[in-house]
């Protein structure tokens, strides 16, 4: 467990691929790692997704961070490697529905029960061997939002076994929680954490760009 920052109110750690964000996932790992404490999830990452995640160490801290997320002052930025060549930059707005029985998210043609608006902005940082490295800023936080919005336009994420075509990929999905910016729940001080993925799998072709992003 890689811990980036820790104090009495919050912990910022790197979520490994395959670990749940809640329940017996990240909170349990942190309890074992630190030997104490009750950790509350305030934002989620899909199980196969890795990268930065902040957990609260008190109900009050969790409430404050959750309010920042609702109000849009909690900023989340992701990196992804996608197949194909999307336009250099764009803002996408879609209506997303959720098939609970199949545990799949889909782009809906019209509003209705359970359908929510999903908004993201992205920019392409590099292109290589038929793929593109993109940086994504989420304005909403819908289940599987990034994966579905890109896949619905023909730009499946590398290693995505659910919305892509790589059922036998040996590497985890190339989606990484790269940056978290928010106000400390106790002091109000601005906090900004950034981390890039290790240059393995789909990320290996973009090692130079990732190195510059980590500076």
Phi and psi in degrees as a GROMACS rama.xvg file:
@    title "Ramachandran Plot"
@    xaxis  label "Phi"
@    yaxis  label "Psi"
@TYPE xy
-94.2242  116.273  UNK-2
-102.251  123.88  UNK-3
-89.6619  -37.5184  UNK-4
-153.828  143.013  UNK-5
-152.293  131.432  UNK-6
-144.921  -164.118  UNK-7
-73.122  -15.4751  UNK-8
-110.034  -32.4607  UNK-9
-141.476  160.927  UNK-10
-133.485  130.911  UNK-11
-109.34  119.86  UNK-12
-135.734  168.309  UNK-13
-97.0227  115.446  UNK-14
-77.3506  124.074  UNK-15
-73.8231  155.118  UNK-16
-64.3621  140.127  UNK-17
91.2256  -5.47607  UNK-18
-99.176  134.91  UNK-19
-70.0331  153.9  UNK-20
-79.1706  -21.4094  UNK-21
-125.018  179.728  UNK-22
54.5293  -115.786  UNK-23
-87.6357  14.7496  UNK-24
-92.45  -114.742  UNK-25
-57.7892  -45.8368  UNK-26
-56.7911  -41.9867  UNK-27
-67.4454  -40.7871  UNK-28
-61.5271  -41.6489  UNK-29
-69.6236  -35.7433  UNK-30
-61.8718  -40.9151  UNK-31
-69.395  -38.9814  UNK-32
-68.0211  -44.4016  UNK-33
-94.6788  -13.344  UNK-34
78.0118  4.95533  UNK-35
-165.8  169.5  UNK-36
96.8113  157.481  UNK-37
-117.014  120.976  UNK-38
-110.66  133.373  UNK-39
-115.047  129.406  UNK-40
-78.2355  130.686  UNK-41
-114.489  -19.3  UNK-42
-146.074  151.732  UNK-43
-115.279  150.279  UNK-44
-119.216  141.013  UNK-45
-54.3107  149.01  UNK-46
-51.9926  -44.0222  UNK-47
-76.8979  -7.59114  UNK-48
-87.4822  142.501  UNK-49
-114.66  171.694  UNK-50
123.201  -165.547  UNK-51
-69.1569  138.035  UNK-52
-147.262  136.159  UNK-53
-108.212  136.22  UNK-54
-123.631  143.89  UNK-55
-87.7711  151.042  UNK-56
-107.702  10.1236  UNK-57
-155.17  158.58  UNK-58
-65.2023  -35.1949  UNK-59
-65.7624  -44.4969  UNK-60
-63.1396  -39.8088  UNK-61
-62.451  -41.3364  UNK-62
-63.773  -42.3919  UNK-63
-66.5095  -44.7195  UNK-64
-66.1655  -38.8525  UNK-65
-62.904  -37.9579  UNK-66
-65.0558  -39.885  UNK-67
-60.9094  -39.4414  UNK-68
-64.1869  -45.9348  UNK-69
-62.3975  -37.4686  UNK-70
-84.316  -7.68122  UNK-71
85.6467  10.7004  UNK-72
-91.0801  -9.10244  UNK-73
-92.3765  111.892  UNK-74
-99.261  132.02  UNK-75
-124.587  126.898  UNK-76
-124.015  136.754  UNK-77
-121.75  157.505  UNK-78
-115.313  144.917  UNK-79
-148.655  151.221  UNK-80
-109.606  121.49  UNK-81
-119.16  152.29  UNK-82
-77.7522  140.721  UNK-83
93.598  -170.908  UNK-84
-129.803  83.0435  UNK-85
-65.0365  159.957  UNK-86
-52.842  156.881  UNK-87
-54.0549  -39.6974  UNK-88
-158.167  155.446  UNK-89
-171.168  164.959  UNK-90
-117.675  126.278  UNK-91
-111.55  135.337  UNK-92
-124.559  125.544  UNK-93
-137.612  159.702  UNK-94
-99.1101  122.74  UNK-95
-112.809  133.664  UNK-96
-111.433  170.724  UNK-97
-132.77  121.736  UNK-98
-91.3998  97.8648  UNK-99
-67.991  -32.7668  UNK-100
-67.8805  -36.2581  UNK-101
-96.9521  -6.60608  UNK-102
57.3464  46.0425  UNK-103
-127.247  144.047  UNK-104
-101.273  147.538  UNK-105
-143.887  158.284  UNK-106
-82.1403  121.564  UNK-107
-91.4491  147.986  UNK-108
-82.3194  -19.5782  UNK-109
-153.957  165.489  UNK-110
-71.1104  156.61  UNK-111
178.068  -172.378  UNK-112
-60.7296  126.317  UNK-113
79.4325  -2.07741  UNK-114
-88.2391  131.508  UNK-115
-129.802  149.145  UNK-116
-74.5326  139.822  UNK-117
-126.128  129.896  UNK-118
-131.516  132.101  UNK-119
-144  155.493  UNK-120
-122.954  139.454  UNK-121
-138.029  162.843  UNK-122
-142.607  144.493  UNK-123
-84.9905  127.019  UNK-124
-97.5301  -20.8487  UNK-125
-174.348  161.946  UNK-126
-135.524  141.434  UNK-127
-163.173  129.437  UNK-128
52.623  42.497  UNK-129
81.1973  9.58909  UNK-130
-124.595  169.475  UNK-131
-135.362  138.838  UNK-132
-93.8122  122.973  UNK-133
-123.883  147.673  UNK-134
-108.843  131.328  UNK-135
-125.251  131.26  UNK-136
-110.586  119.495  UNK-137
-86.0546  131.545  UNK-138
-102.131  -16.2643  UNK-139
-133.814  164.73  UNK-140
-127.271  66.1225  UNK-141
-85.2629  155.477  UNK-142
-59.558  125.718  UNK-143
60.4022  23.3631  UNK-144
-55.9641  -53.5013  UNK-145
-60.7897  -46.0583  UNK-146
-60.5852  -42.4896  UNK-147
-75.7008  -42.0269  UNK-148
-64.3793  -37.5165  UNK-149
-75.0559  -44.8867  UNK-150
-62.933  -35.3414  UNK-151
-66.3604  -19.016  UNK-152
-102.05  7.81867  UNK-153
89.4486  12.7422  UNK-154
-115.258  70.7096  UNK-155
-64.6488  144.144  UNK-156
-73.3225  139.702  UNK-157
-60.9676  131.966  UNK-158
81.0946  5.39716  UNK-159
-80.5756  109.235  UNK-160
-84.085  -12.5852  UNK-161
-97.9439  -45.0134  UNK-162
-109.809  0.840041  UNK-163
-112.715  -155.456  UNK-164
-122.96  12.8408  UNK-165
-105.389  67.2247  UNK-166
-66.9459  -24.6336  UNK-167
-109.22  18.2869  UNK-168
-61.4445  131.754  UNK-169
-77.8745  -9.36379  UNK-170
-111.551  152.391  UNK-171
-64.1371  165.615  UNK-172
-56.3247  139.448  UNK-173
-86.3076  66.7766  UNK-174
-135.805  124.83  UNK-175
-135.19  130.119  UNK-176
-76.0428  103.599  UNK-177
-91.9383  -38.2299  UNK-178
-145.367  137.366  UNK-179
-127.383  128.102  UNK-180
-129.738  125.113  UNK-181
-162.675  171.553  UNK-182
-93.2898  138.042  UNK-183
-59.3218  132.197  UNK-184
-67.0308  -15.6177  UNK-185
-103.482  -48.561  UNK-186
-93.1498  -20.7889  UNK-187
80.656  -0.193116  UNK-188
-66.2659  139.916  UNK-189
-69.5176  133.048  UNK-190
-120.83  141.415  UNK-191
-143.679  114.588  UNK-192
-117.687  135.014  UNK-193
-135.165  141.675  UNK-194
-155.227  139.209  UNK-195
-105.717  155.719  UNK-196
-73.3003  155.725  UNK-197
-64.4477  144.433  UNK-198
-75.6787  68.731  UNK-199
-125.474  158.208  UNK-200
59.3445  -133.209  UNK-201
-64.6333  -24.7886  UNK-202
-72.3905  -20.3722  UNK-203
-60.7805  -33.8186  UNK-204
-69.4789  -12.7325  UNK-205
-119.663  28.6905  UNK-206
-58.0836  -41.0598  UNK-207
-64.8766  -42.9817  UNK-208
-66.7055  -42.0439  UNK-209
-63.4654  -36.7572  UNK-210
-63.5223  -38.7755  UNK-211
-69.836  -36.6742  UNK-212
-66.3305  -25.2852  UNK-213
-82.2161  -8.51132  UNK-214
